[in-house]
Each structure stands twice: as structure tokens, then as C-alpha cells.
């Protein structure tokens, strides 16, 4: 899964909550309490788009964005990354009680990563 | 050893060498420790594994400190001389020796690699923790956070401020009392700082041969999980069947033999947990005395043998 910063995660959460594609101004309005500027939100959306996590379409003269992958898929990839790190022994001390997922993951190690890769590729193909 | 930087470097080299040697010795003897710890309750077993893993580094540090107290040397060190200088002395590690420089350099390099590796792992762990927290929401109760995924998961993450996470998939499946038991299990991990203890054990067993290190870590993790299972079971009248339903519903427990083994293990642990106060104190006494004798023997042996070994290595 691509590395995601806290701001990118907050923007993704806004888009996941929305049923329709949103312009940058609407995303900014949802994140009003964080004190971000429009240019910051626009550059965050652009970064997420380049990472293949968003799809955008032009409406009038503005881009409208929607999430290209579901929240559950992204979280599944995060957990998959963590479990592969656990299997390799890197993050094992950090997490207790994770073994169910590790067992499932070790039986089908590529499934979640493939799902994410497929979703990313579909997102890129449908981008403007 | 006349200047401080060299003294520190030589001290670090000595600590690395003694830790490595003691670690390898204890790794070879680990199967014996497993047998000795097997009859004890899970809590004592996990503490035994942890103490055993850090014993080499702690003893090596004690030995280096003892060597610095030159006057004490005569009690365990055989009389010998260096270039006409006799009497008690700290380990003689001469400057003018290519092998000495090489040995000290390798020791420092090993220490630096381990320190960098530890720093990198902590950084990686912190990034994952931050991302996980960002993707989670507060749960129904304040003591956990919820992650939106169909996978049935419950875990405790973090070292110094452990946080419990629950998946929405698991929360949807559990009844309120089952949820309490799952949270009790994870809370037991958090209260005992199990992740921090696992980190210490993992790094302390780095010098061990891979197979033995893995076995030590598995035994330690298994004892921790069993102890936390018992805490959760206690909330439900010590029901082993309850525990099996809650924790063994996934594919890795679908096998009948695995279920039987797990049930037998939990029942045995519950019997141990119900032991009389006298029995518990007897186990604790054996535990403390056993490790005390082991530490004393290793300390004396290292004090006697470490001095000539370090001098030989830096010759």
C-alpha cells in the first residue's frame, strides 16, 4: 500500500463518507476545523490521484474527486502490510493478538495485495 | 587503558563479546530451561523466558563493572603479569595492536548495526501505529478503537501507551459479554506492557541461533496469550468452552485435533491458576532460587574466564 500521511487519510475519509464526487472546495469545507488552505487540499488531492487512490472528472472547470478504492480495501492492505511485517519478524513486538489475520494471510498471502493492485489499476485506467 | 574514548570503546567491545558468548551458551541450554519451566503457570513461564533472554547482557554489564573495580580482581582472577607489570588489574587491552583495533572495531560495528536496526524498527512501528490510529474510530467503549474491516480481529498495539483495536467484523459478531471478554484479553496485554516485553525479548535473543530464538519467542508469546486467555475466562466463570468458541472459530482452529489440544492446554492452565497459595509460593521460590543460582554461577565463571579471554582477543 502506498505510504499515506495523516492529511491524505483525512481527505480519503471525507471522500469515503460522500456518495458523490466532490470538488476541492467541498473537501475543504468538511475539514474546516483543521485550518487547511484550499491549495493544501488541492495538492493533497493531486497526490492521492497520482497514487491511484482517487478518480477525478472535470465538471465545468473544476475537478471532482471520488475514492477509487473502498475504505475496507485500504484497511485490508494496511493490515496485510502489517501482517507481512509480523511474519518477517519486524513488527511482531508491536502487536499482540493479531494471529487470526496472520493465519489467514499466510494461507493466501497475495489475495489482499492483488485486490488492492487491481483496484489501483482500475482507478488509473478510468482517470482523466 | 589511558584515555577515556579508548576505555569506553574497549568496554563496549568487552560487553559485546561477553554478551555474545553468554547468549550462545544459554541458547544451547534453552531446551533444558523449557523442560524446567513447563510445569509452571503461564505467568511464571513468560517471566522466566524474559529473564533468561536478558541475563547475558545484564551479566556482561555486571562483569565489566566488576573489572573496573581493580581491587576486587584478586578474589577470582589468577595471578598474571603483563610486560613485567603484575598484581591485580583491569583487562589489559593494548593500543598498539592491529588485531586489537580490528576486534574493537568489529565490536563497535556490531553494536552500531544493532542500534540502527532497533531505531529503524521503532520508526517503522511508529509509522504503522500512526496510520492505524488515523484509520480507526472511537469504539462503543472508551478503551478501544474500531477499524472498519470484515476480518475478525482484536489486537493491542504499541509499546509504552498500548491501544486496543477491534475490527467492525468482530464487533458485529460478538455478544456484549463476549466483547467484554475479548477486551479483557487485550486489556491484560496492555496492562502488562506485553508488547514492550516482547520487544525486549526479541532484541535480547538476537545473538541466539535462529531456531532457538524463534522457539524462545514462540514459547514466550504462547505463555502471554494463555495468561491473557485466563484473564478473559475468569470473567466467564472459567469456561474453557467459552474460550474455544470465542478464539477458535477461525480456520486455524477448525481442525478437531487443534481444538482438543487447545482445550487441554487451557484446562491445565486453569488448574495451575487454581493452585493453593502455598503451591504458588513454592513455585515462585523455586523460580527465584533457580535463576539466582544460575546468575551467580554464570557471573563467577564469566569473571574468571572473561579477563584472560578479552586480553587474548585484543592481543
Interface residues (C-beta under 8 A of the other chain):
Chain A: X3 X4 X6 X9 X10 X71 X72 X74 X75 X76 X78 X79 X81 X82 X85 X89 X90 X91 X92 X93 X94 X95 X96 X97 X98 X99 X100 X101 X103 X104 X107
Chain B: X121 X124 X125 X127 X128 X129 X130 X131 X132 X134 X135 X147 X148 X149 X150 X151 X152 X153 X154 X155 X156 X157 X158 X159 X185 X186 X189 X194 X195 X196 X198 X199 X202 X217 X224 X225 X228 X250 X251 X252
